[in-house]
């Protein structure tokens, strides 16, 4: 049985944190063994909300690539590429926009999610919407259909995001009497809720994240800042793991069953203080990410990463050019050599 083609991307907004690893990269490593995978670094998507701040974009692309490869994504098994290195995706975006109804885009949940990134105030955010951001859902569709993607890994709350892609694929096929585009299906993935050290969602913008690139010392320092049970004021006071919204949540993610039972017993009995409990947690987390960080240290310069991305860009370009030729043929556009 031939493998199905899968596409997934990640925005290069800086070095990735452990939430990205648990929610995306760990899943990519598994999927590359099961499907024909195209993984891309979505720099154009970053511009839709951060077009004013591009000073670090090139470096961020390289840092994200290091995180991806160090986490176990194998460029010989999956195609890893940079979105803007395949300009044919932009042409497909233009052509697909011709058959996409305006109201389809406006009601798409992807666009609503992206608008929220602009400002906390909803009305102010709407004023900041650019033409490029308005077209974000169609660009996302172009990413998927450019490689004739059949599968897209998403969380349960993101399933609706694929509806527009299926609508556009179906409409294009109907108008031009072709079966070129598949109607991509969602692969539901479990994405653990990873709180930042202050209890809010882990995010670079909040400054509450633990990065894959962080040293063991930096990780330990951040873990010691994690919020614990506020009622456990003294070392010997009994606590409640359920009220330890950050540190215990990370124990649930990274510790095995025996450690969890020990933590619960020590916490509820007052046998351990929060500082010592978090020191142990830091050791567990550093052990979990030790191998990834060791691999990352091997990238002493950017040459190797650039070569890997260049190879992936070429592989992706071949697939997308083939798709675009068929799109042009279906739309009766002239094929210029």
Buried (B, 14 or more C-beta within 10 A) or exposed (E): EEEBBBBBBBBBBBBBBBBBBBBBBBBBBEBBEEBBBBBBBBBBBBBBBBEEEEEEBEEBBBBBBBBBBBBBBEBEBBBBBBBBBBEBBBBBBEBBBEBBEEEBBEEBBBBEEBBEBBEEEEEEBEEEBEEBBBBBBBBBBBBBBBBBBBBBBBEEEBBEBBBBBBBBBEBBBEEBEBEBBBBBBBBEBEBEEBBBBBEEBBEBEEEBBBBBBBEBEEBBBBBBEBBBBEEBEEEEEEBEBEBBBBBBBBBEBBBEEEBBEBBBEBBEEBBBBBEEBBBBBBBBBBEBBEEBBEBBEEBEEBEBBEEBBEBBBEBBBEBBBBBBEBBBBBBEEEEEE
